[in-house]
């Protein structure tokens, strides 16, 4: 997105932590430069010159989940000609930093709400604002940690947005069925996005309708060379029982250093044993839902 008005596309990112304040994400900006390159990341400040950080609504340890930003999205939310910053967070709500003169943002955030209650998805809100229904104002799309894609329709106007309190589910989170195997190998079994979905809207096929792109996160399990599926399932089932027994053996209370070292060694040995049978791969896919 073009954030600083110099004609070059910039990259804007959230983050999970900040050394000045534990588990309080700041916004990182990589400014675009001539030739399509980007400068080194810098912390995005507010109009007071201090790094922008989401201010939670409450106090206490639980409030930290509102400070951890997951995705920022720059958009002129209220039609005043200035970009505003809408930020997702770990809790699943949506913070707003209003745009101010000179392309800066207000130091204090507000919240996207309906009837005084913050809009929310199930953890890791993922704001993307676009005119989804074609009525001239911005609607709010979001993924979530649990997966799926959700739409908060703008019931107001371009200059006075008012969002529906309850989102429309565009894609329900994937739920494992009784027919699915406990362990699935490879990726042929995947039929839709899984968890930690991130959304983007664009006319992918050029038919004049916005389509929905979704990224996700998944750990795939691959058979090691020479290991057949039946043998792998038997070995993994036995391995899981030994892992459960090891975890149960820890008991409660603070373990001694010797006990903790023995546990770590035993746990690592179990992981190495599993790796002889299967290989785990943390990855993700980009899916497209074409608009009908």
Secondary structure, 3 states (H helix, E strand, C coil): CCCCCCCCCCEEECCCCECCECCCCECEEECECHHHCECCCEECECCCCCECECCCCCCCHHHHHHHCEEEEEEECCCCCCCCEEEEEECCCCEEEECEEHHHEECCCCEECEECCEECCCCCCCCCEEECCCCCCCCEEEECCCCCCEEEECECCCCCCCCECCCCEEEECCCCCCCCCCCCCECCCCCCCCCEEEEEEEECCCCCCCCEEEEEEEEEEEEECCCCCHHHHHHHHHHHHHHHHHHHHCCCCCCCCHHHHHHHHHHHHHHHHHHHCCEEEEEECCEEEECCC
